Amino acid sequence: MRFVKMHGCGNDYLFLDALADPALAERDDLPALTRAMCDRHSGVGADGVIVLSVSEHNGARMRILNADGSDGGMCGNGARCAAKLLVERGYASDAHAISVEISDRIVRMEAEAGSDGIVQRASVDLGSPSFGAEAVGARADAARVSSEGLLTMEGLEVGLVWIGNPHAVAFVDDSVEGFPLARTGPRVEHDAVFPDRINLHVVSGAGTPELAMRSWERGAGETMACGSGACAVCAEGVRRGMLGRRIQIGVRGGTLGVELRAGGHAILSGPAASVFEGEWPD
């Protein structure tokens, strides 16, 4: 079975091309296959698997599986990599008008291809975010929710944002590098208030040019970047009057750009890279 490993700012995924081989999308062992392939010791190693297949909406469909085999919902970094693959393999007739079905929405993408046809960067319209406990499917205890709609947990006040998947956003005063994410991330992800689990993002530097984020993703652990998380951070920061509508946010794997447009849509931009192609033995 052929695959290609790709990454956006270090957030890495193994792509299965079910546009070329439709049987890949019909495999009933995809969760187990994902766990095996994503293992960084005995497999290829990745934050998840993405299957590209034919959509009923006359485009491509993107299914994201987290490294633990669970449903990933949305993936901004993976979407940019998908745009690169679709353009370079000739599936997209117009690099500036790519439509892909992801989770509960149709996502529009634009890829920047050089004269050699290779895509280095792409942007993705992830749609409009929604906010609050109900949006992320949380069982929020009213005693833990502030007047600003923030949920208190693990010593943090987190804003809850849905943008194709659930996010908890916490702005902190100190550098994110010293934050105990390996301890706090799993506790927030698996807190009983989130029956479907949640992604946690801690952010420092609000109000300065040095905006930085670290992310703990459900089903994957800490990742080098989270594209939908960066969009959730921008949206929550705008909602609370802490950030402007255009941000550059530093992640462990590089820098992501987010624009929250007046109509509410979050536009994510950043690099997309191929690592290698390989064959996984069944």
Summary of the structure (lengths in Angstrom):
residues: 282
radius of gyration: 18.0
end to end distance: 7.0
largest distance: 57.7
contacts: 1029
relative contact order: 0.17
helix: 20%
strand: 39%
